Amino acid sequence: MDGDRVLGKGLRVLGHSIREQPRLFAIGVGGSIVFSLLIIAGAYVIGGVVGRVVVPAIDQAHTSAAALAAGGGVIFAVSAGRVAGLFGRRLGAGAMQFRLQATYRRRVTRRYLELPLAWHHRHATGTLLSNANADVEAAFYPIAPLPFAVGTVVMLVAAVASLFGTDWVLALVGVGVFVALLILNIGYSRLISPRVSAAQRLRAEVSAVAHESFDGALVVKTMGREADEARRFAAKADELRDALIRVGRVRGLFDPVLDALPSFGTLVVLVAGAWRLRQGAVTVADLVSVAFLFTVLAFPVRAIGWVLAELPRSAVGWDRVQRVLTAGGDVAYGDAAPPADGKPASLRFAHVDFRYLEGPPVLRDVTFEVPPGRTVALVGPTGSGKSTIASLAARLVDPTAGVVELDGVDVSTLTHDALAAAVALVPQVPFVFDDTVRGNITLDREGVDDDAAWRALRTAQADAFVAALPDGLDTTVGERGTSLSGGQRQRLTLARALAGGPRLLVLDDATSAVDPRVEAAILASLRAAGAGASVLVVAYRRATIALADEVVYVEHGRVVAHGTHAELLATVPGYADLVTAYERADAEREREKTYDEQEVSA
């Protein structure tokens, strides 16, 4: 991205920001203009006080109290005006910047929620966090100095006009300094833009590596990969460090020159002014005013440089944010709604195919049905497509071909609210928020009160352990439920799904971490809870499968057979081998558990 393109794109971002927050921008610019004009006025007030009060007092060795009071009063009035302008400028600029950042963080987060799972699978979590935080912040970073820079432009025009009104020689010195500052700032922007772009990209990569390491902390520690992960993170961190150093070198080169140029201009003004003073072209008051003006201009003129310096970072951040906001693949919802009569729903897969992105087919011609009020177990070896079927049932993804129906209605034609109210998916990896038990179950949903929470907990066989917690429903469970065991987290997430009263419950191996006896009790409770919901359960334990009304056996993305557990066990060798293998594995785990308990007792 070259300098000219960065400058143009950055200016367009500023224009877009101004259109979004015109009132706050007007407040900031208004305060900045008042502040800037009073800087010029202050320079001439100082010159006037020196010429009319200080110099005569030195010449006459005496001055009046009235003259001192008048001079002091005028200086105080100008200073008070500058304070008011400074307050307006900072209030407008700060409020504008933070409001834009908050607005776009909400937009990015809302967009994340709208985009399908397939899109999220293609992007690292750390990168998404960087988009919502660092990139949004970078996009609107130049807003803070923008009103100051606009006021400075007005001040420069007024200063040049006042300089020409004072003396054309001094005015030419001023114009030369201002042009030199502008050229330096443009050159600075062109040099720094690729370096800032690289640094911003590396920020996201460092965030992605760190987040992945934190998420996989258990694997890292158990596999003894701490040193490797540390080296992987250190390599990216070193790249970011080097990129930031390159940015710092450019800034270190230009900052002293930009700081020194106005001071050099003051020196030239004093030399040229002394010559013009001898010629009688200017007075002492004029010379003092112009010299003081150059002294106070040094800081405001830097505001233009600040804006130009941050435009590359702003343009990169804006591009990264816009890639999220303009990402395609939205899940389109219809306007249909199944009957809200509280009765169990029916689910039907009709000739469903599915593939992830451009990969090989995951499901081929999948056809089966979950009748109302019935429990259907989905069984198959690892990689056979069971979790994909569960995601399709809850419409987290849409089929490549075929149709998924809820109560005879294509799920793609349902409204979002109707689908969310009718279907609840409990994934195989439970997620618990850093909140109370009550907050995790109710999720602030309308109609889900404490009574509904306790009913759901009882059905999920979680009421006993929740009642034993220090504060019951008010117990905070920690980030990702760290204070709970794996089985407790699974039961809590199951209770969350049940509390909403779904008409179809999809369990994607959602009880794998609980004791088999507890799992059987959960499924028995679901059946005994009355005809509240139909159940599609991804299962592998024989006891669980045996509780289902029907079993759908899947291999390599196809439905191979369906029927009762006993029928499939007798007629489908692959099914029998799989179920007995699971059973042997469960038995082995039980033996190991019993042995460990005996060892501890001994």
Secondary structure as UniProt FT lines:
FT   HELIX           3..20
FT   HELIX           22..49
FT   HELIX           50..54
FT   HELIX           55..60
FT   HELIX           65..114
FT   HELIX           117..121
FT   HELIX           125..130
FT   HELIX           131..135
FT   HELIX           136..139
FT   HELIX           141..143
FT   TURN            144..145
FT   HELIX           146..166
FT   HELIX           168..215
FT   HELIX           217..222
FT   TURN            223..224
FT   HELIX           226..278
FT   TURN            279..280
FT   HELIX           284..325
FT   STRAND          347..355
FT   TURN            357..358
FT   STRAND          361..370
FT   TURN            372..373
FT   STRAND          375..379
FT   TURN            382..383
FT   HELIX           386..393
FT   TURN            394..395
FT   STRAND          401..406
FT   TURN            407..408
FT   STRAND          409..410
FT   HELIX           411..413
FT   HELIX           416..422
FT   STRAND          423..426
FT   HELIX           437..442
FT   TURN            443..444
FT   TURN            446..447
FT   HELIX           450..459
FT   TURN            460..461
FT   HELIX           463..468
FT   TURN            470..471
FT   HELIX           472..474
FT   HELIX           479..481
FT   TURN            482..483
FT   HELIX           486..499
FT   STRAND          504..508
FT   TURN            510..513
FT   HELIX           516..528
FT   TURN            531..532
FT   STRAND          534..538
FT   HELIX           542..547
FT   STRAND          550..555
FT   TURN            556..557
FT   STRAND          558..563
FT   HELIX           565..571
FT   HELIX           573..601
//
